[in-house]
């Protein structure tokens, strides 16, 4: 599925909204700011990202994504999601 670069953040925010059941404002959110972003919800987040973007994330990469929205967005961009 082709995604325009400006759609990628919107789609990722939609994934965050589905997983965490809340609306986000701003351009970033981190694990440190969200009590509900724990190890279990992180796995749910990764699974939902894989489903949304039709990708498989290498299990070795999953811990490095337990950080913030911008890190995950950069990972998707670097993985050529949306090209």
C-alpha positions in Angstrom: 0.0 0.0 0.0 1.5 3.3 -1.1 1.5 6.1 1.4 2.3 9.7 0.8 5.0 10.9 3.2 2.6 13.4 4.9 0.1 10.6 5.5 2.6 8.4 7.4 2.4 10.5 10.6 -1.4 10.7 10.5 -1.7 6.9 10.1 0.8 6.3 12.9 -1.2 8.7 15.2 -4.3 6.7 14.3 -2.6 3.6 15.4 -1.5 5.2 18.7 -5.2 6.4 19.2 -6.5 2.8 18.7 -4.0 1.2 21.0 -4.1 3.8 23.8 -7.7 4.9 23.4 -6.9 8.6 23.6 -6.4 11.6 21.3 -3.0 13.0 21.1 -2.0 16.6 20.5 1.4 17.8 19.6 4.1 16.2 17.4 5.6 13.7 19.8 4.8 11.6 22.8 7.1 9.3 24.8 7.1 6.3 27.1 8.1 8.7 29.9 4.9 10.8 29.4 2.4 7.9 29.3 1.8 5.7 32.2 -0.3 3.4 30.0 2.6 2.8 27.6 4.0 -0.3 29.3 5.6 -3.5 27.9 2.3 -5.1 27.1 0.8 -2.1 25.4 4.1 -1.7 23.5 3.6 -5.2 22.0 0.0 -4.3 21.1 1.3 -1.1 19.5 3.9 -3.0 17.5 1.3 -5.6 16.3 -1.1 -2.8 15.3 1.7 -1.0 13.4 2.5 -4.2 11.6 -1.2 -4.6 10.7 -1.6 -1.0 9.6 1.5 -0.8 7.4 1.5 -4.4 6.2 5.0 -5.0 7.5 6.8 -7.4 9.8 9.0 -5.7 12.4 12.2 -7.7 13.3 11.9 -8.8 17.0 15.4 -7.4 17.5 14.1 -3.9 16.7 11.1 -3.9 19.0 13.0 -2.8 22.2 14.5 0.2 20.4 11.0 1.3 19.5 10.0 1.5 23.1 10.8 5.1 23.2 8.6 7.7 21.5 6.4 8.5 18.5 9.2 10.2 16.6 11.5 7.2 16.9 8.8 4.9 15.6 8.0 7.3 12.7 11.7 7.5 11.8 11.9 3.7 11.9 9.0 3.5 9.4 10.5 6.1 7.2 13.9 4.4 7.2 12.1 1.1 6.5 10.7 2.7 3.3 7.1 2.3 4.5 5.0 4.2 2.1 7.3 4.2 -0.9 
